[in-house]
Amino acid sequence: MTRVYEADWLASQPVFYNEVTGSVSYNINDVIDFANMDIDPEGFNNFLDFGYSVLGQTPVRHVKFLPHSCRLTVHDDGRLEVEHLPDPVEQWMGRTSHENDVLHHLQTTIRQWEKSVEGEIVIPTSGGYDSRLLNFFIADKSRIRSFTYGLSDNQSASYEVIYARKLAELLSTHWEQIELGSYHLYFDDWDKLFGVSTHAHGMYHFEFYTKVKRRVAGTNPVLSGVIGDAWAGSVRVLEVNDIRQLSNLGYTHGMRADPGESLLDDNGELRSRYFSQVYERIRDPLFNVVEAMRFKMILLSYLMRLPSSLGFHPWSPFLYVDISLGMATLPPERRRDRRWQRDFFEMNGIDFEQMELRVDNHNTLNQVAMDRVPLIPLDDGLLSEVVNQQYVRWINKLVSPRSALRRLFQRAYPQLIRIRGGYRPYQWFSAWDHNKSSERLTAYFAYLTLKPIETLLRKRNQAQAAAR
């Protein structure tokens, strides 16, 4: 029986397939033949560089994923056929949208979805622009159950929590804060869903949605703001003047490992082929931001796939091509600093940035998580097959829990610098600690990138041992 799979204009639901076995699945683990698995050098090196699989190739030889706007047909004889479909983005090149039309379309689409679902509507609410719009456009505010997590040591003082609480107060909606910090308990759950398709940084959503699920009842529709910020103006044109800058499209925020530590050589064929296809258009602002989101969608898909795995029913208007590209083609001067949204918020009394609310903008959640649930050291012997052993040992050393004295200082420092006497010693210590914290996060992101590789190699060894 012929089977057909399609990737939409963003490839928002990744489709994985094995060129040798012919297996196809939305879960990469289903298509890996672990007993006969080899590492793909370029797929692996790109994985380290971006932190996730790119250019249709995973770190596993012969295991690929569908690019955007493609159809995969599995014929009766097992033959796989990939067909490229028309790219809807082409129709938007050179167009200019009007923000009143965009806002009206966004509101209409959200309210149509609202009518199509029953019960409480869960909205992960950071208090940022996207979740602010989603809460505002829901017609029946009594159905909203909004939840927020903070990123600072004192999570209740985080700007996300302060803004979200204020939004709920102004809109008269039901809001709760979710405390996070134990998401390292979810490595196995993450691997079962995402395997070696991406790094493991999204585990905090396992903790978040697991705790949310205990607080809601019913069919659990979720209204998500996934990648709305990219279309609204937060992602500016990323510089890609030559092939060496291609990783800029990954928009990684440093969540990657160092490909210079790889022991595998590749010829860069995938990068060269892709760059030759796009180099004439990549500096176009619309094409540039769309390609950045397409690169990263194999990671960002967890924002929908993860809650779905826990029984929620997520939906986002920002995955619709007409809404997304309507936002992305607003006049540049209105998209700059998201001026069009800020004016809308000011007009409707929810411009929190002008309210001088006292908030903590520090992001220390990953530091807290490393201390609360210490990471199991990476197996430097196992990983020495693909990366330098000393690099793995450096990572393990840096991600170990902080001393109690250092944790105490980091929590107290914002208050200590307000004391005039003794300011300079605290300033010196803070500069030192900032560098240490930055280095630790670099190691942490490398850990999260190499962890799926370690798990992959371990599964291979176990499968080969069982086959003997």
Order of alpha helices (4+ residues) and beta strands (2+ residues): beta-beta-beta-alpha-beta-beta-beta-alpha-beta-alpha-beta-alpha-beta-alpha-alpha-beta-alpha-alpha-alpha-alpha-beta-alpha-alpha-alpha-alpha-alpha-alpha-alpha-alpha
